């Protein structure tokens, strides 16, 4: 807590920027280093804290805006509507949870699928929206993912997926589990067609999403310090009854264990992916990659 | 015979105890109790039938986890001949939570891959309670690829509470091991039949679950997460497992209605463990029949069909 906040009586302290996405307003506080940041400055840094390089969570639309040329993207047609096939209900009806999430995010479900350009290269991009029920994968997400892979197959343009997900969506039961098989099978086709798939893992990528599409990239990139794994750390700690090692299931841990190819700062993601794709598709890039100046 | 009766089977247990008692008395006494024993046995049968005609999803879950339930190795011995077990992933170790090997089904060579639980405490630990590590999934994939090369159909038997949630499993990339299997099995150029024989829980089950036909034994379950896991996340209490089991529609009949599985194999009255031999015969008959159907197709037809079936899931 900053010295200023400590001086304030607890009544008027705010919970600014606790965990969720990037809050609105002119000023934002970094949840990692508590630095107070000017919103416009933060935007210029793609919501990476300029002080401590903490990568804040992004909505799917912000994600593709920061990634594609001129922030322009064209959503694929016919996004499927999520369905409550099980008539699922816990403390709330699944249907109500769905419509609340749709209202909050103005999206149909947790996956955005679009076309755009990356340094002039036509690409198909899908991005998970963690704000939509934890980015969980149900039938509509699986189907949307396949639509994006198919768009890539039809156009021959490379496929890029940003994952941010707690895993399979429990409220759709086995339908959700089967999306792991479905999305993976579509990637088998993509691989056979020799179209590159760059999988970019962001915080967090867990469970059924990690154990299917996310780990199947031809090249797998992670943002710094993202939580990535199959089982959540809390469940593992309960099972093994041990304190988990420092940095367990973080990007750096995965890189050191050979699970991913590289860790890339969000501010360099565009250049790096474009450079990779150009080489994989045996093309020249007709732009000059900026020197790595953003890293402090 | 000790049948390890579950809570909801208590009325049957009491009746069976009475029958045993009578038989013991009958042995040393001079009274003829045959008629009474026969009558009680009939009663026990019909009681079992009526109790089992309306099991709740949570009761089915308990059946799927029954300590006497036949495991993969039991079915291997009941259904197949000349089983040669093949070990190891060639990289790290032999994961005993997954068994595999070549055998004959009605004389035809096939590849078997299945999750294996243990029955005694020692065996349970050795089998890691049927929870595979990444090396288990990699062994499965190695055997599947071997099968593809020599054109052996693959039969998988699913029985796991989930992939192992441990530090080593994460270090060796449990996610990738499962994902790779999904990716490869979608396009493996041999027929694949997957049967859930007990617990089909989460990605750990699906890791050997992609194929051309998905079957379930009557009292097995197949779910995205264990009822306890779901309950502790959504209801904030593992005690609500029975409610979660109901809500997630994890039983064979529900899943068949949803078109997520192809076929249900009926179990003997009181469950597979009451008569493993009959269970084995029924399972074998279905597997043989399914295999004949699948082998009637050309491989390209089969792969197209497999792909279309996967794409249709939840569409």
Interface residues (C-beta under 8 A of the other chain):
Chain A: X80 X85 X86 X88 X89 X90 X91 X138 X139 X140 X142 X143 X146 X168 X169 X170 X171 X172 X173 X174 X175 X176 X177 X178 X179 X180 X181 X182 X184 X185 X186 X187 X188 X189 X191 X192 X207 X208 X210 X211 X212 X213 X214 X215 X216 X228 X229 X230 X231 X235 X236 X239 X240 X242 X244 X245 X248 X249 X254 X257 X258 X259
Chain B: X163 X165 X166 X167 X169 X170 X171 X172 X173 X174 X175 X176 X178 X179 X180 X182 X183 X184 X186 X187 X202 X203 X206 X207 X209 X210 X222 X223 X224 X225 X229 X230 X233 X234 X235 X244 X247 X248 X249 X250 X255 X258 X260 X306 X307 X310 X311 X313 X314 X315
